[in-house]
Amino acid sequence: MPQMGESIAEGTIVRWIKKVGDTVDRDEPLFEISTDKVDAEIPSPAAGVLTAISVKEGETVPVNSVVATIGVAGKVADAAPVAANPGPRGATVAAAAPASATAAAPPPVDDTESGDRHKSSPLVRKIAKEHNLDISRIQGTGIGGRVTKQDILGFVERGAGSRGQGAGMPPSPVARAAGDQVEKMSVMRKKIAEHMVLSKRTSAHVYSVFEVNYSRVDQIRQAKKGDYERAGVKLTFTSLIAKVAVDCLRRHKTINASIDGDNIVYRSDINLGIAVALENGLIVPVVQAAGEKNTLGLSRAIQDVAERARAKKLNPEEVQHGTFTITNPGNFGAQFGLPIINQPQVAILGVGTIEKRPVVVDDTIGIRLMGYLTLGYDHRLVDGAVADQFMADVKRGIENFDPSQA
């Protein structure tokens, strides 16, 4: 099970593309997984025959768990959990890495003072420690009574850390009326819900909204879009905003930082997350080293990761190590949004719809192309003055965009 992003401790097998006995080529899609950051098809790390499947569709297991074995033709193993070291005749599928990089699921960890063993992931134990919780009090719904992230987040949400009697009891069922349609949450939807609740609980969310005049960048976009199309890429407002934001992040290092316990990590690289809406959820692929790209390079990279995100063709490293995120609810007509921070980042930029509006220009009414930008930031680290200085810089950069930079 590959790790598809920071803070991701587990993943769910959504679908096996191959079945036991099938021949697979190296890098051929083998199975599909879902985490709270991405749905992705995982390529085979080796060529051979799929001899065993250890994790069934719908099961959730920790990262680096063995999920299948690839061996030689004519030797099909039982579909049971396999050892961490299958020997020279087999290749274990673990983290979509080279066949020799095998790993077994971590053993259960003792989480109670009484010595009883309760299965949980490192992320669950981290949340328990942050909230001073005893995992033995939580009823696990995972395989073998495993306490999942959803279990502990629900426990905390109900105030289990402060209430005694009745703590940890499941919430009352939602009343249903005749004609209501009920269906199970998808794996991606559940993971997104968990990640968003965790982010709201972790970060002190505050927002600043700036109105921006896009008339200048629109003129530049119209003048340059033909050149970009001949290069095989579209010049969008998102790529121009991204270029300005990346340049500003170099001057405002606090916005491009993370909190690690009592430490502040100021990132040396600017890795730009771009939120991509899917039919059944939202994922955030990352443009690595965005600070080193010009506008054409950013446009090409953003278009590439967005297209492959929708096609479930992202590689594991392409949803990891993001330092700042841009999301664009304006695509659907929203004036502005109040986005939730993508952990472990400390800020996220929301782009509102861009449209012609009447504005005051030199004491007269004029028509300009306007839109709102929203910065959601973590007040544990980012003060209002710091956030507003960054946003003022972004506003200036857009309204005075240098055509030579496009």
C-alpha positions as CSV (number, residue, x, y, z in Angstrom):
1,M,0.0,0.0,0.0
2,P,1.7,3.2,-1.2
3,Q,1.8,6.4,0.9
4,M,0.0,9.0,-1.3
5,G,0.8,12.1,0.8
6,E,1.9,13.5,4.1
7,S,-0.2,12.4,7.1
8,I,-1.7,9.5,5.1
9,A,-1.4,6.4,7.3
10,E,-3.7,4.1,5.4
11,G,-5.4,3.4,2.1
12,T,-8.4,1.5,0.7
13,I,-8.3,-1.0,-2.2
14,V,-11.1,0.2,-4.4
15,R,-10.7,-2.1,-7.3
16,W,-8.3,-4.9,-8.5
17,I,-7.7,-4.2,-12.2
18,K,-5.9,-7.6,-12.5
19,K,-6.9,-10.9,-11.0
20,V,-4.9,-13.9,-9.7
21,G,-3.3,-15.7,-12.6
22,D,-3.2,-12.6,-14.9
23,T,0.1,-11.6,-16.6
24,V,1.2,-8.1,-15.8
25,D,3.9,-5.9,-17.3
26,R,6.0,-3.5,-15.3
27,D,4.2,-0.1,-14.8
28,E,0.9,-1.6,-16.0
29,P,-2.1,-0.5,-13.8
30,L,-2.5,-3.2,-11.2
31,F,-5.1,-1.9,-8.6
32,E,-6.9,1.3,-7.7
33,I,-6.7,2.9,-4.2
34,S,-8.4,5.6,-2.4
35,T,-7.1,7.9,0.3
36,D,-8.3,11.3,1.7
37,K,-6.0,13.0,-0.9
38,V,-6.3,11.0,-4.1
39,D,-7.9,8.1,-6.0
40,A,-5.2,6.6,-8.1
41,E,-4.3,3.5,-10.2
42,I,-1.1,1.9,-8.9
43,P,1.3,0.5,-11.4
44,S,2.9,-2.9,-11.1
45,P,6.5,-2.7,-9.8
46,A,7.6,-5.7,-11.8
47,A,6.6,-7.9,-14.7
48,G,5.3,-11.4,-14.1
49,V,2.1,-13.1,-13.0
50,L,-0.2,-12.0,-10.2
51,T,0.1,-15.0,-7.9
52,A,-1.7,-13.8,-4.8
53,I,-4.0,-11.0,-3.6
54,S,-3.7,-10.4,0.1
55,V,-6.2,-7.4,0.5
56,K,-9.7,-7.6,-0.9
57,E,-11.6,-4.8,-2.5
58,G,-13.0,-2.4,0.1
59,E,-10.4,-3.2,2.8
60,T,-8.4,-0.5,4.4
61,V,-4.8,-1.2,5.4
62,P,-1.8,0.8,6.7
63,V,0.7,2.1,4.2
64,N,3.5,-0.2,3.3
65,S,1.3,-3.3,4.0
66,V,1.7,-6.1,1.5
67,V,-1.3,-6.3,-0.8
68,A,-0.3,-8.8,-3.4
69,T,2.5,-11.0,-4.8
70,I,3.9,-11.1,-8.4
71,G,5.7,-14.3,-9.3
72,V,6.6,-16.4,-12.3
73,A,4.1,-18.0,-14.7
74,G,2.7,-21.3,-13.6
75,K,3.1,-20.7,-9.9
76,V,-0.1,-19.3,-8.3
77,A,-0.1,-18.8,-4.6
78,D,-3.1,-18.9,-2.2
79,A,-4.9,-15.6,-1.9
80,A,-3.8,-15.2,1.7
81,P,-1.6,-12.6,3.5
82,V,2.0,-13.0,2.3
83,A,5.2,-12.7,4.1
84,A,7.3,-9.5,3.8
85,N,10.0,-11.4,1.9
86,P,8.6,-13.6,-0.8
87,G,12.0,-14.8,-2.0
88,P,13.8,-14.5,-5.3
89,R,10.9,-15.9,-7.4
90,G,8.3,-13.3,-6.3
91,A,7.9,-9.6,-6.2
92,T,5.8,-8.1,-3.4
93,V,3.6,-5.1,-4.3
94,A,4.4,-2.5,-1.7
95,A,4.2,1.3,-2.2
96,A,4.5,0.9,-6.0
97,A,8.3,0.8,-5.5
98,P,10.9,-1.5,-7.0
99,A,10.1,-5.2,-6.4
100,S,12.8,-5.6,-3.8
101,A,11.4,-2.9,-1.6
102,T,9.0,-5.0,0.4
103,A,7.3,-4.2,3.7
104,A,4.9,-5.9,6.1
105,A,2.1,-4.2,7.9
106,P,3.2,-2.7,11.2
107,P,2.3,-4.8,14.3
108,P,-0.4,-3.8,16.7
109,V,0.8,-1.3,19.3
110,D,0.0,-1.4,23.0
111,D,-2.0,1.8,23.6
112,T,-3.3,1.2,27.1
113,E,-1.9,1.4,30.6
114,S,-3.5,-2.0,31.4
115,G,-1.5,-3.7,28.8
116,D,-4.4,-4.7,26.5
117,R,-3.4,-4.4,22.9
118,H,-5.5,-2.1,20.6
119,K,-4.8,-1.9,16.9
120,S,-4.3,1.6,15.5
121,S,-2.3,3.5,13.0
122,P,0.5,6.0,13.8
123,L,-1.9,8.8,12.8
124,V,-4.6,7.6,15.2
125,R,-2.1,7.4,18.0
126,K,-0.9,10.9,17.2
127,I,-4.5,12.3,17.4
128,A,-5.0,10.4,20.7
129,K,-1.9,11.9,22.2
130,E,-2.8,15.4,21.1
131,H,-6.2,15.1,22.8
132,N,-5.0,13.1,25.8
133,L,-7.2,10.2,24.9
134,D,-7.0,6.5,26.0
135,I,-7.6,4.4,22.8
136,S,-8.9,1.6,24.9
137,R,-12.1,3.7,25.5
138,I,-12.8,3.8,21.8
139,Q,-14.8,1.1,20.0
140,G,-12.9,0.4,16.8
141,T,-14.9,-0.3,13.6
142,G,-12.0,-1.5,11.5
143,I,-10.9,-5.0,10.8
144,G,-10.3,-7.0,14.0
145,G,-11.5,-4.1,16.1
146,R,-9.0,-1.7,14.7
147,V,-9.5,1.9,15.8
148,T,-9.6,3.9,12.5
149,K,-9.1,7.6,12.0
150,Q,-12.8,8.1,11.6
151,D,-13.5,6.3,14.9
152,I,-11.2,8.6,16.9
153,L,-12.2,11.8,15.1
154,G,-15.9,11.0,15.8
155,F,-14.9,10.3,19.4
156,V,-13.2,13.7,19.8
157,E,-16.1,15.4,17.9
158,R,-18.5,14.2,20.5
159,G,-16.4,15.6,23.3
160,A,-15.1,12.3,24.6
161,G,-12.0,13.9,26.0
162,S,-14.0,16.1,28.4
163,R,-17.2,14.1,29.1
164,G,-17.3,11.0,31.2
165,Q,-20.5,9.0,31.2
166,G,-21.8,8.3,27.7
167,A,-18.5,9.3,26.0
168,G,-17.7,7.4,22.9
169,M,-21.3,6.3,22.3
170,P,-22.3,6.5,18.6
171,P,-24.5,9.5,17.6
172,S,-28.3,9.0,17.3
173,P,-29.4,7.8,13.9
174,V,-30.7,10.4,11.5
175,A,-34.4,10.4,11.1
176,R,-35.5,9.2,7.7
177,A,-38.7,10.0,5.8
178,A,-40.5,7.9,3.2
179,G,-38.9,8.3,-0.2
180,D,-35.4,9.2,1.2
181,Q,-32.6,7.7,-0.7
182,V,-29.8,6.2,1.3
183,E,-26.5,5.1,-0.1
184,K,-23.1,4.3,1.4
185,M,-20.4,7.1,1.4
186,S,-17.7,6.4,-1.1
187,V,-14.2,5.7,0.2
188,M,-13.0,9.0,-1.1
189,R,-15.9,10.9,0.4
190,K,-15.2,9.4,3.8
191,K,-11.5,10.2,3.6
192,I,-12.2,13.8,2.6
193,A,-14.6,14.2,5.5
194,E,-12.0,12.9,7.9
195,H,-9.2,15.1,6.5
196,M,-11.4,18.2,6.6
197,V,-12.6,17.6,10.2
198,L,-9.0,17.0,11.2
199,S,-7.8,20.2,9.5
200,K,-10.5,22.3,11.2
201,R,-9.6,20.8,14.5
202,T,-5.8,21.3,14.0
203,S,-5.7,24.8,12.5
204,A,-7.2,28.1,13.8
205,H,-8.8,29.1,10.5
206,V,-9.0,32.9,9.7
207,Y,-9.8,34.5,6.4
208,S,-8.9,37.7,4.5
209,V,-10.7,38.7,1.3
210,F,-9.2,41.1,-1.3
211,E,-10.9,42.5,-4.5
212,V,-8.6,42.4,-7.5
213,N,-8.7,44.1,-10.9
214,Y,-7.9,41.5,-13.6
215,S,-8.2,43.8,-16.6
216,R,-4.4,44.0,-17.2
217,V,-3.8,40.2,-16.9
218,D,-6.8,39.6,-19.2
219,Q,-5.2,41.9,-21.9
220,I,-2.0,40.0,-21.5
221,R,-3.8,36.6,-21.7
222,Q,-5.7,37.6,-24.8
223,A,-2.4,38.8,-26.5
224,K,-0.4,35.6,-25.5
225,K,-3.0,32.8,-25.7
226,G,-2.2,32.1,-29.3
227,D,1.5,31.5,-28.5
228,Y,0.5,29.2,-25.6
229,E,-1.9,27.2,-27.7
230,R,0.8,26.6,-30.3
231,A,2.9,25.3,-27.5
232,G,0.1,22.9,-26.6
233,V,-1.1,24.6,-23.4
234,K,-3.8,27.1,-22.4
235,L,-3.0,30.4,-20.7
236,T,-5.6,30.6,-17.9
237,F,-6.2,33.1,-15.1
238,T,-5.2,30.3,-12.7
239,S,-1.8,29.9,-14.2
240,L,-1.2,33.7,-14.1
241,I,-2.5,33.9,-10.5
242,A,-0.2,30.9,-9.6
243,K,2.8,32.7,-11.1
244,V,2.1,35.8,-9.0
245,A,1.4,33.8,-5.8
246,V,4.7,31.8,-6.3
247,D,6.7,34.9,-6.7
248,C,5.1,36.4,-3.6
249,L,5.7,33.3,-1.5
250,R,9.5,33.8,-2.0
251,R,9.1,37.1,-0.1
252,H,6.6,35.9,2.5
253,K,8.2,32.7,3.9
254,T,5.7,32.3,6.8
255,I,2.9,31.6,4.3
256,N,5.0,28.8,2.8
257,A,5.7,27.1,6.2
258,S,4.4,24.3,8.4
259,I,4.0,23.7,12.1
260,D,5.7,20.6,13.5
261,G,4.9,20.4,17.2
262,D,6.7,23.3,18.8
263,N,8.8,24.0,15.7
264,I,8.2,26.0,12.6
265,V,9.4,24.5,9.3
266,Y,10.2,27.2,6.7
267,R,10.1,25.4,3.4
268,S,13.0,25.8,1.0
269,D,10.9,24.8,-2.0
270,I,7.6,26.1,-3.2
271,N,5.5,23.1,-4.1
272,L,2.1,24.3,-5.4
273,G,-1.0,22.3,-4.8
274,I,-3.8,22.8,-7.3
275,A,-7.3,21.6,-6.1
276,V,-9.0,19.6,-8.8
277,A,-12.8,18.9,-8.6
278,L,-13.8,15.3,-9.6
279,E,-17.2,13.8,-10.2
280,N,-17.1,12.2,-6.7
281,G,-14.7,14.4,-4.7
282,L,-11.7,16.6,-4.7
283,I,-8.0,15.9,-4.9
284,V,-4.9,18.2,-4.8
285,P,-2.1,17.2,-7.1
286,V,1.2,19.1,-6.5
287,V,3.4,21.0,-8.9
288,Q,6.8,20.3,-7.5
289,A,9.4,23.1,-7.5
290,A,6.8,25.6,-8.8
291,G,9.1,28.5,-7.7
292,E,11.6,27.5,-10.4
293,K,9.1,27.6,-13.3
294,N,8.1,30.5,-15.6
295,T,4.5,31.1,-16.5
296,L,4.6,28.7,-19.5
297,G,6.1,26.0,-17.3
298,L,3.5,26.5,-14.6
299,S,0.7,26.5,-17.2
300,R,2.0,23.3,-18.7
301,A,2.5,21.6,-15.2
302,I,-0.9,22.7,-13.9
303,Q,-2.7,21.4,-17.0
304,D,-0.8,18.1,-16.9
305,V,-1.5,17.2,-13.3
306,A,-5.1,18.3,-13.5
307,E,-5.7,16.1,-16.6
308,R,-4.0,13.1,-15.0
309,A,-5.8,13.6,-11.7
310,R,-9.1,13.3,-13.5
311,A,-7.8,10.2,-15.3
312,K,-6.5,8.7,-12.1
313,K,-3.0,8.6,-13.5
314,L,-1.1,10.5,-10.8
315,N,2.1,9.0,-9.3
316,P,2.4,8.8,-5.5
317,E,4.9,11.6,-5.3
318,E,2.6,14.0,-7.2
319,V,0.2,14.4,-4.3
320,Q,3.0,14.8,-1.7
321,H,5.1,17.6,-0.2
322,G,2.7,20.5,-1.1
323,T,3.6,23.7,0.7
324,F,0.8,26.0,-0.5
325,T,-2.6,25.4,-2.3
326,I,-4.7,27.2,-4.7
327,T,-8.4,26.3,-5.2
328,N,-10.8,27.9,-7.6
329,P,-14.5,27.8,-6.6
330,G,-15.0,30.7,-9.0
331,N,-15.1,28.2,-11.9
332,F,-18.6,27.4,-10.8
333,G,-19.6,31.1,-10.3
334,A,-18.9,31.5,-6.6
335,Q,-18.0,35.1,-5.7
336,F,-15.5,33.8,-3.2
337,G,-15.0,30.8,-0.9
338,L,-13.7,30.0,2.6
339,P,-11.5,27.0,1.9
340,I,-10.2,24.6,4.5
341,I,-6.4,24.5,4.9
342,N,-4.7,21.4,3.3
343,Q,-2.6,20.0,6.2
344,P,0.2,20.3,7.1
345,Q,0.2,23.7,5.2
346,V,-0.7,26.9,6.9
347,A,-2.5,28.8,4.1
348,I,-4.7,28.3,1.1
349,L,-5.7,30.7,-1.7
350,G,-9.3,30.7,-3.0
351,V,-10.0,32.2,-6.4
352,G,-13.5,33.7,-6.9
353,T,-15.3,34.2,-10.2
354,I,-13.8,36.8,-12.5
355,E,-16.4,39.0,-14.1
356,K,-17.1,42.5,-15.4
357,R,-18.3,44.9,-12.7
358,P,-18.9,48.7,-12.3
359,V,-16.1,50.3,-10.3
360,V,-15.1,53.8,-9.4
361,V,-12.2,54.9,-11.6
362,D,-10.9,58.5,-11.0
363,D,-14.2,59.6,-9.6
364,T,-16.2,58.1,-12.5
365,I,-17.9,54.8,-13.0
366,G,-16.1,52.4,-15.3
367,I,-16.4,48.7,-16.2
368,R,-13.5,46.5,-15.2
369,L,-12.9,42.8,-14.9
370,M,-12.9,42.1,-11.2
371,G,-12.8,39.2,-8.8
372,Y,-12.2,38.3,-5.2
373,L,-9.2,36.4,-3.7
374,T,-9.5,34.7,-0.3
375,L,-6.6,33.6,1.8
376,G,-7.4,31.1,4.5
377,Y,-4.6,30.9,7.0
378,D,-3.6,29.2,10.3
379,H,-3.7,31.9,13.0
380,R,-1.4,29.7,15.2
381,L,1.4,30.8,13.0
382,V,0.2,33.5,10.5
383,D,-1.0,36.8,12.0
384,G,-3.5,39.0,10.2
385,A,-0.9,41.6,9.3
386,V,1.3,38.9,7.8
387,A,-1.6,37.5,5.8
388,D,-2.7,40.9,4.6
389,Q,0.8,41.9,3.5
390,F,1.0,38.8,1.4
391,M,-2.4,39.4,-0.1
392,A,-1.6,43.0,-0.9
393,D,1.5,41.8,-2.6
394,V,-0.5,39.3,-4.7
395,K,-3.0,42.0,-5.6
396,R,-0.2,44.4,-6.8
397,G,1.4,41.6,-8.7
398,I,-1.8,40.8,-10.6
399,E,-2.9,44.4,-11.3
400,N,0.7,45.3,-12.4
401,F,1.6,42.0,-14.1
402,D,4.8,42.3,-16.2
403,P,4.0,41.2,-19.8
404,S,7.6,39.9,-20.2
405,Q,6.8,37.4,-17.4
406,A,4.0,35.8,-19.5
